[in-house]
Amino acid sequence: MAKQNIDRKIAVIFATDVVGYSKHMESDESETIHNLRECESILTKLFSKYDGRMFNTGGDSFLAEFQSAVSAVECAVEFQSSIEKRNSSETTSVKLQFRVGINSGDVVKEKDNLLGDGVNIASRLEALSQPNGITVSKVIYDYVKGKTGYEFNDIGIQKIKKNEFHAFDLILNVSQKRKIRKPYLNLKFVSTVSFFLLLLIGFFGYFSFQNKSNVIPSLENRISLLILPVEIKTENKDLEVLASGLNDQLSITLGVYDELYLFDTTSVEYFIENKISNNDLYQKQGVNYLLAGNLQSIADKSRVTLKLEDLKKNVVIWNKSFDFRNDEIFEVQDEISDAVLSEIIPNVMSLSVGNESTKNEFSPKVYLNRLKARVSFEKHTPEGIQEFAELLKVNRRLEPSNPYLDMDEAWMLMGEIWFGVSQEYEKNVKKAYELTLKVLSLDPDYPYALSLAQLLERKFLGMKEKACSRLDKMVNITNDPSILSSAGSLARDCGNFEQSLVIFKNIEDKAPHFRLWFKKDYAWTFLISQYMEKIDNFDEAKFFINNQLDKQFKEDGINEMWLIMLAYIASVEGDTDKAKYYFNEQTKMTNPINVIWSNKYPDILDENPAFRDSFFSELEKLGLKLK
């Protein structure tokens, strides 16, 4: 089947979003929705005035295209001025604030929607913007400088996820002049706790914009989800709009998770038109999970029924119906999105915010907030930790006496250190450990408390023997791969190399899409254990590492790391030519380890000094030196 042409063009993209929308909804849902609609009315009138076209909305976020960069900037300035004026009125019940990002770039036209990096970067700029602020890309700045009288502040090169761009703040008042502080990350410190990051996985994702109809897409290490259009049982134009809105809302809700791959609309259309079976979707198209549903309506009442299928196991793992009046569309969209979200993470990702016994200790709202908090934490930025803290505050208000929230506070305190929110190292470590022991005194088998306790004891408090004593319990109380991965690291650090490999292999078998941090930890454990146990056969290690290398992960430095491992193995085996080949191949990549490797090497090597010395000794034969 011939591929359809992709319709591309250059466009100016305007992205805006409400600041702290979930907090406003938590405080007063009805008034927030009412005020948002008024703000949306202001925005749509300005789009019309400046020849902009809204092409997508996520409820509290709006995307529009303009023909002119100057028009987009003028529209943004007038919008922020109008919102500021509205908020100064005593009659405004909920004073909403907005961020605006503007970019110009190549986009893909999909029906009335626009996709691609031009849109992605506009959204990144919006997220970077200050409340009531406007942030633009350098290309927009170059277009409008000299054509407007506005002052701009250069905030430099920004790198967020896979996008790197030069950004400028438009200064509406002097208080908005700022310098962007890069997230504080001590690389050795982060690698010390790499497995800890597994415990608070978030899924800040994106849509793929290529046609995947003929081959299995490059899913890297992500779980793939196909969302089929909601079916309508009767011909009704109003229901078609409702069904389309439900699909959009689900895609927006689930599309923010980096480890969840959502198939694009062209792929969905291809699968439907060609009546691809569920077995072929899994075997030939790489679909792991399928989310489908139908919509029925009688008079002013409707019912949506959704089901989530595991295509590998050929089983339905979740289904649910939602009844609502048609004038409750906004409320039911949020309810459905929240319900799917709360099931996708525990059931599809093999992750949870607790075990089955503790899940019942939380109200549905608090449980969902904890899942969302994990998303914020995974940003690995000061802003992410602050969002995590805000969600914790909400949960504390909802359930002030729930002791398990002490565990969230303990993680937050450690996150504040790791990601530069706090420099009070000793104070945070001490408080985090106190909270962890408090939870363990109430629930000695709580997995996340055990995991953080052993981490603190082993890495920060000089209590390695105490940490090692927790190993057996950690292995036996849960099947959660995040907890088991920390148990695997603990076993390795305690000298139980064979047990460590057994644990890691169990995770790989049960959760093949699990986090890349785990893959790296597993690979290093192969090499360390084989050196410490004097095992000469590296076949299993080479098979695993080559399998990861074949996936061509896009994370900075990971493919270089796989090749360095293979270079070490080849050198140990006496195959100098192959060792040099692997070493030289990684020097051609984006983040090569050249002649000098500074102290940014993985901290896991310092756990086993004898292996570390052997590792560098072999690589020094290939020309590597330590700074």
C-alpha positions in Angstrom: 0.0 0.0 0.0 1.5 3.4 -1.0 2.1 5.8 1.8 0.1 9.0 1.8 1.9 12.2 1.3 2.6 14.2 4.4 1.3 17.8 4.2 4.0 20.1 5.7 4.3 23.8 6.1 6.0 26.5 8.1 3.7 28.1 10.7 3.8 30.4 13.7 2.5 28.4 16.7 1.0 30.1 19.8 0.6 27.8 22.9 -1.0 28.8 26.2 -2.0 27.0 29.4 -3.6 27.8 32.7 -1.2 28.1 35.7 -2.1 25.7 38.5 -5.3 24.5 36.9 -5.6 21.4 39.0 -5.2 23.4 42.2 -8.0 25.7 41.1 -10.2 22.7 40.3 -9.5 21.2 43.6 -10.6 24.4 45.4 -13.7 25.2 43.4 -14.4 23.1 40.3 -17.6 24.8 39.1 -16.3 28.4 39.4 -13.0 27.4 37.8 -14.7 26.0 34.7 -17.0 29.1 34.6 -14.0 31.4 34.7 -12.0 29.4 32.2 -14.8 29.6 29.7 -14.8 33.4 30.1 -11.0 33.5 29.5 -11.4 31.2 26.5 -13.9 33.7 25.1 -11.4 36.5 25.4 -8.7 34.4 23.7 -10.9 33.3 20.8 -11.9 36.9 20.1 -8.3 37.9 20.0 -7.4 35.0 17.7 -10.0 36.3 15.3 -8.7 39.9 15.6 -5.1 38.9 14.8 -5.9 36.3 12.2 -5.1 33.3 14.3 -6.7 29.9 14.1 -7.2 27.6 17.1 -6.4 24.1 16.1 -6.3 22.2 19.3 -7.4 22.5 22.9 -6.9 20.4 26.0 -9.6 22.0 28.2 -7.2 24.4 30.1 -4.6 24.6 27.2 -5.0 26.1 23.7 -2.9 25.9 20.5 -3.3 28.3 17.6 -1.5 29.1 14.3 -0.7 32.5 12.9 0.5 33.7 9.5 2.6 36.5 11.1 5.0 36.3 14.0 4.2 40.0 14.8 0.5 39.2 15.0 1.1 36.3 17.3 3.2 38.4 19.7 0.7 41.3 19.6 -2.1 38.8 20.3 -0.2 37.4 23.3 0.5 40.8 24.8 -3.1 41.9 24.5 -4.3 38.6 25.9 -2.1 38.8 29.0 -3.1 42.5 29.4 -6.8 41.5 29.2 -6.3 38.7 31.7 -4.5 41.0 34.1 -7.3 43.5 33.8 -9.9 40.8 34.4 -8.0 39.6 37.5 -7.9 43.1 39.0 -11.7 43.2 39.1 -13.3 42.4 42.5 -16.1 40.5 40.6 -13.7 37.9 39.3 -14.3 34.8 41.4 -11.3 32.8 40.2 -8.3 34.7 39.0 -6.7 32.5 36.4 -3.2 33.1 35.1 -1.7 31.9 31.8 1.7 31.2 30.3 2.3 31.7 26.6 4.9 30.2 24.3 5.4 31.2 20.7 7.6 29.4 18.0 7.8 29.2 14.3 8.8 26.0 12.5 8.0 23.1 10.3 4.7 21.4 11.2 2.6 18.5 9.8 -1.0 19.1 8.9 -3.3 16.3 10.0 -6.9 17.3 9.0 -7.5 20.4 11.1 -4.7 19.6 13.6 -1.0 20.5 13.4 1.8 18.3 14.7 5.6 18.2 14.8 8.6 19.9 16.4 7.2 23.4 15.6 4.3 22.6 17.9 6.3 20.7 20.5 8.8 23.6 20.9 6.0 26.1 21.3 4.6 23.9 24.1 8.1 23.7 25.7 8.4 27.5 25.6 5.0 27.8 27.2 6.0 25.5 30.0 9.2 27.6 30.4 7.3 30.9 30.6 6.5 32.6 33.8 2.9 33.0 35.1 1.4 36.0 33.2 4.5 35.8 30.9 5.4 35.2 27.3 8.4 33.3 26.1 9.4 33.1 22.5 12.0 31.2 20.4 14.9 32.9 18.8 13.3 32.7 15.4 10.3 34.6 16.6 12.6 37.1 18.4 14.5 37.7 15.1 11.2 38.2 13.2 9.8 40.8 15.6 12.7 42.7 16.9 12.7 46.2 15.3 9.0 45.7 14.3 7.6 46.0 17.8 8.6 48.2 20.8 8.7 45.4 23.3 11.8 44.6 25.4 13.1 41.0 25.4 15.3 39.2 27.9 17.7 36.5 26.5 17.4 33.4 28.8 19.8 31.3 26.7 19.8 27.8 25.3 17.3 25.6 26.9 17.2 21.8 26.6 14.0 20.0 27.5 13.6 16.4 26.7 14.7 16.0 23.1 14.2 19.7 22.2 17.0 22.3 22.4 16.2 25.9 21.6 17.2 29.5 22.3 14.6 31.3 24.3 13.6 34.9 25.1 11.2 36.4 27.6 9.0 39.3 26.4 9.2 41.7 29.3 5.7 43.1 30.2 7.0 44.5 33.5 10.4 44.7 35.2 9.6 42.0 37.7 9.7 39.4 34.8 13.3 39.9 34.1 15.0 36.7 35.2 17.9 34.3 34.7 17.0 30.7 34.2 18.9 28.5 36.7 19.8 25.1 35.3 18.6 22.2 37.4 21.2 21.2 40.0 22.3 17.8 39.2 25.4 16.1 40.6 25.9 13.3 38.0 27.6 10.9 40.4 25.1 11.6 43.0 22.2 10.9 40.6 23.8 7.7 39.4 24.2 6.6 43.0 20.4 6.6 43.4 19.6 5.6 39.8 17.4 2.7 40.9 15.5 5.1 43.2 14.2 7.0 40.3 12.4 3.8 39.2 10.2 4.2 42.2 8.6 7.4 41.1 8.2 6.8 37.4 6.3 9.4 35.4 5.4 9.2 31.8 5.9 12.6 30.1 5.3 11.6 26.6 4.6 12.5 23.1 2.8 11.4 19.9 4.7 9.9 17.0 4.0 11.8 13.8 5.3 9.3 11.2 3.2 6.7 9.4 3.8 3.4 11.0 1.4 1.4 8.8 4.0 -0.9 7.2 6.5 -1.8 9.9 6.7 -2.2 13.6 7.5 1.3 15.0 10.7 2.0 16.8 9.3 1.8 20.3 12.6 2.0 22.0 11.9 0.9 25.6 8.3 2.2 25.8 5.0 0.4 26.2 2.8 0.9 23.1 -0.9 1.8 23.4 -3.4 2.0 20.6 -6.5 4.1 21.3 -9.3 3.3 18.9 -12.0 5.9 18.2 -15.0 5.6 20.4 -17.7 3.8 18.5 -21.2 5.3 18.1 -24.1 2.9 18.1 -26.6 5.3 16.5 -26.3 8.1 13.8 -26.2 11.3 15.7 -24.1 14.4 14.9 -24.0 15.5 18.5 -22.7 12.1 19.6 -20.0 12.2 16.9 -18.8 15.5 18.5 -19.0 13.9 21.9 -17.1 10.8 20.9 -14.4 12.9 19.2 -14.0 15.0 22.3 -13.6 11.9 24.5 -10.9 10.5 22.2 -9.0 13.8 22.2 -9.2 14.0 26.0 -7.9 10.5 26.5 -5.1 11.1 24.1 -4.1 14.3 25.8 -4.3 12.7 29.3 -2.2 9.7 28.3 0.0 11.5 25.9 2.0 13.2 28.6 3.8 10.0 29.6 7.2 9.5 28.1 7.3 5.7 28.5 3.8 5.3 26.9 3.9 5.2 23.1 0.6 6.4 21.5 0.0 5.5 17.9 -0.7 8.5 15.7 -4.0 9.0 13.8 -2.7 7.8 10.4 -1.7 4.5 12.0 -5.1 4.1 13.7 -6.9 4.8 10.4 -4.7 2.3 8.6 -5.3 -0.4 11.2 -9.1 0.2 11.0 -9.3 0.4 7.2 -7.3 -2.8 6.7 -9.1 -4.6 9.6 -5.9 -5.6 11.2 -6.5 -8.4 13.8 -5.5 -8.1 17.4 -2.9 -10.8 16.9 -1.3 -9.0 14.0 -1.5 -5.7 15.9 0.7 -7.3 18.5 2.9 -9.5 16.3 3.4 -7.3 13.3 2.6 -3.7 14.4 4.1 -3.7 17.9 0.9 -2.9 19.8 1.1 -4.0 23.4 -2.3 -2.7 24.7 -5.5 -1.7 23.1 -8.0 0.8 24.5 -11.5 0.7 22.8 -15.0 1.8 23.7 -18.5 2.6 22.5 -21.0 5.4 23.2 -24.8 4.9 23.4 -27.4 7.6 24.0 -31.1 7.8 24.8 -32.7 11.2 25.0 -30.3 13.4 27.0 -28.5 10.5 28.7 -25.4 8.7 27.5 -23.2 5.8 28.4 -19.5 5.3 27.6 -18.1 1.8 28.0 -14.3 1.3 27.8 -12.1 -1.7 27.9 -8.3 -2.1 28.1 -6.9 -5.3 26.4 -3.4 -6.9 26.8 -2.8 -8.1 23.3 0.1 -10.4 24.3 -2.0 -12.3 26.8 -5.2 -11.8 24.7 -7.2 -10.8 27.8 -9.3 -7.8 28.9 -7.6 -6.4 32.0 -10.0 -3.6 32.7 -13.5 -2.4 31.6 -15.9 0.2 33.0 -19.0 2.1 32.1 -19.8 5.8 32.7 -23.3 7.1 32.7 -23.9 10.9 32.3 -26.3 13.5 31.0 -25.1 15.2 27.8 -24.7 18.6 29.5 -22.1 16.9 31.9 -19.6 16.3 29.1 -16.7 18.2 30.7 -17.2 16.4 34.0 -17.4 13.0 32.5 -14.3 13.6 30.3 -12.3 14.3 33.4 -13.8 11.3 35.2 -13.0 9.0 32.3 -9.5 10.3 31.9 -8.8 9.9 35.6 -10.2 6.4 35.6 -8.1 5.3 32.7 -5.0 7.0 34.1 -5.4 5.2 37.5 -5.6 1.9 35.7 -3.0 2.4 33.0 -0.1 3.0 35.4 -0.7 0.1 37.8 -1.9 -2.5 35.2 0.0 -1.6 32.1 3.2 -0.2 33.6 3.6 -2.8 36.3 4.0 0.0 38.7 1.9 1.4 41.6 2.0 3.9 44.4 1.7 1.1 46.9 0.7 -2.5 47.2 -2.9 -3.8 47.2 -3.3 -3.5 50.9 -2.2 0.2 51.0 -4.1 1.1 47.9 -7.3 0.7 49.9 -5.9 3.1 52.5 -6.3 6.0 50.1 -9.4 7.7 48.7 -9.6 7.5 44.9 -8.7 11.2 44.7 -5.6 10.9 46.8 -4.6 7.7 45.0 -4.8 9.5 41.7 -2.9 12.6 43.0 -0.1 10.3 44.1 0.1 8.9 40.5 0.2 12.4 39.2 2.9 13.3 41.7 5.1 10.6 40.3 4.8 12.2 36.9 6.0 15.5 38.3 8.9 13.9 40.1 10.0 12.2 36.9 10.7 15.7 35.4 13.9 15.6 37.5 13.7 19.4 37.8 13.1 21.9 40.7 9.7 22.6 39.2 8.8 19.0 39.2 9.6 18.6 42.8 7.6 21.7 43.6 4.6 20.2 41.8 5.1 17.0 43.7 5.1 19.1 47.0 1.9 20.9 45.9 0.1 17.6 45.3 1.3 16.3 48.6 -0.2 19.4 50.3 -3.5 18.7 48.6 -3.4 15.1 49.8 -2.5 16.2 53.3 -5.6 18.4 53.4 -7.8 15.6 52.1 -6.4 13.0 54.4 -4.5 14.7 57.2 -4.2 11.6 59.4 -3.0 9.2 56.7 0.4 7.9 57.8 1.4 6.7 54.3 1.7 10.3 53.1 4.7 10.5 55.4 6.4 8.3 52.9 5.7 10.7 50.1 7.2 13.5 52.2 10.3 11.4 52.7 10.7 11.0 49.0 10.1 14.7 48.5 12.8 15.6 50.9 15.3 13.5 49.1 14.1 14.9 45.7 14.7 18.4 47.0 18.4 17.5 47.4 18.8 15.7 44.2 17.2 18.3 42.0 18.4 21.5 43.6 15.4 22.8 45.6 17.2 22.5 48.9 20.8 22.5 50.0 20.0 21.3 53.5 21.5 17.9 52.9 21.9 16.6 56.4 18.6 18.0 57.6 16.6 16.4 54.7 18.4 13.1 55.0 17.7 13.0 58.8 14.0 13.9 58.4 13.5 11.5 55.5 14.9 8.7 57.6 12.8 9.6 60.6 9.6 9.6 58.5 10.6 6.3 56.8 11.2 4.5 60.2 7.9 6.0 61.4 6.0 4.3 58.5 7.9 1.1 59.0 6.9 1.1 62.7 3.2 1.1 61.6 3.7 -1.2 58.6 7.0 -3.2 58.6 6.2 -4.7 55.2 5.5 -1.5 53.3 7.7 -1.9 50.2 8.5 1.8 49.4 9.5 2.4 53.0 11.8 -0.6 53.0 13.3 0.6 49.7 14.0 4.1 50.9 15.2 2.9 54.3 17.9 0.6 52.8 18.9 3.3 50.3 19.5 5.9 53.1 21.2 3.3 55.3 23.5 2.0 52.6 24.4 5.3 50.8 24.0 8.1 53.2 24.1 6.9 56.8 26.9 4.4 56.8 24.6 1.5 58.0 25.3 -1.0 55.2 24.8 -4.0 57.5 21.4 -2.8 58.5 20.5 -2.2 54.9 21.6 -5.7 53.9 19.4 -7.2 56.6 16.3 -5.9 54.7 17.1 -7.8 51.5 15.1 -11.0 52.1 12.0 -9.1 53.1 12.2 -6.8 50.0 12.4 -9.8 47.7 9.5 -11.6 49.2 6.9 -9.0 49.8 6.2 -7.6 46.3 6.3 -8.2 42.6 6.7 -4.5 41.8 9.7 -4.2 39.5 10.7 -0.8 40.9 11.1 -2.3 44.4 12.7 -5.5 43.1 15.2 -3.5 41.1 16.3 -1.7 44.3 16.5 -5.2 45.9 18.8 -6.3 43.0 21.1 -3.3 43.6 21.1 -4.0 47.3 22.0 -7.7 46.8 24.9 -6.7 44.5 26.2 -4.2 47.0 25.9 -6.7 49.8 28.0 -9.2 47.8 25.2 -11.5 46.8 26.0 -11.4 43.1 24.1 -14.5 42.0 21.0 -13.4 43.8 21.3 -10.0 42.3 21.3 -11.4 38.8 18.4 -13.7 39.5 16.4 -10.7 40.7 17.3 -8.6 37.7 16.5 -11.4 35.3 13.1 -11.9 36.9 12.3 -8.2 36.4 13.4 -8.4 32.7 11.2 -11.4 32.1 8.1 -9.9 33.8 8.5 -6.3 32.8 10.5 -6.1 29.5 9.6 -2.5 29.0 10.8 -1.4 32.3 12.9 1.7 32.9 16.3 2.3 31.2 17.9 2.9 34.5 17.2 -0.7 35.3 18.7 -1.9 32.0 22.0 -0.2 32.8 22.0 -1.5 36.4 21.4 -5.0 35.1 24.2 -4.8 32.6 26.8 -3.5 35.1 25.7 -6.2 37.5 26.6 -8.8 34.8 30.1 -7.4 34.5 30.7 -6.9 38.2 29.4 -10.3 39.2 31.4 -12.1 36.5 34.6 -10.4 37.6 34.0 -10.9 41.3 32.9 -14.5 40.9 35.8 -15.2 38.5 33.5 -16.3 35.7 35.2 -16.4 32.3 32.1 -16.8 30.1 30.6 -13.4 29.1 28.1 -14.8 26.6 25.0 -13.9 28.6 26.3 -10.4 29.3 27.1 -9.9 25.6 23.7 -11.1 24.5 21.9 -8.8 26.9 24.1 -5.7 26.0 23.9 -6.3 22.2 20.1 -6.7 22.5 19.9 -3.3 24.2 22.3 -1.7 21.7 20.0 -3.0 18.8 17.2 -0.9 20.3 19.1 2.3 19.7 17.9 4.2 22.7 17.9 8.0 22.3 19.0 8.9 25.8 22.2 10.8 25.8 25.2 8.6 26.3 23.5 5.2 26.6 24.6 3.7 23.3 28.1 4.9 24.0 27.9 3.1 27.4 26.8 -0.2 25.8 29.8 -0.1 23.4 32.2 0.7 26.3 31.0 -2.4 28.1 31.5 -4.5 25.0 35.0 -3.0 24.6 35.8 -4.0 28.1 34.5 -7.6 27.6 36.5 -8.0 24.3 39.6 -6.7 26.0 39.3 -9.2 28.8 38.7 -12.0 26.3 41.9 -10.9 24.5 40.3 -9.8 21.3 42.1 -6.4 21.0 40.9 -5.7 17.5 37.2 -6.0 18.5 37.8 -4.0 21.7 39.3 -1.2 19.7 36.4 -1.4 17.2 33.8 -1.0 19.9 35.8 1.8 21.6 36.2 3.7 18.3 32.6 3.2 17.3 31.3 5.0 20.3 33.7 8.0 19.6 31.6 8.6 16.5 28.4 9.1 18.5 26.9 12.2 20.1 28.3 11.8 23.6 31.5 9.8 23.2 33.9 8.7 25.9 37.1 9.9 24.2 40.6 9.8 25.6 39.7 11.1 29.0 36.8 9.9 31.2 36.3 12.3 34.1 34.7 11.5 37.4 31.3 11.3 35.8 31.6 7.6 35.3 28.8 5.5 36.9 28.9 5.5 40.7 28.1 1.8 40.7 31.7 1.2 39.9 32.7 2.7 43.2 30.7 0.0 45.1 33.3 -2.5 43.9 36.8 -0.9 43.7 38.4 -4.2 42.6 36.2 -4.4 39.5 36.5 -0.6 38.9 40.3 -1.0 38.8 40.1 -3.9 36.4 37.6 -2.1 34.2 39.7 1.0 33.8 42.9 -1.1 33.4 41.4 -2.8 30.3 40.1 0.5 28.8 43.5 2.2 29.4 44.9 -0.4 26.9 42.6 1.2 24.4 43.7 4.8 25.1 41.3 5.8 27.9 42.6 7.8 30.8 41.0 9.1 34.0 41.2 12.9 34.5 
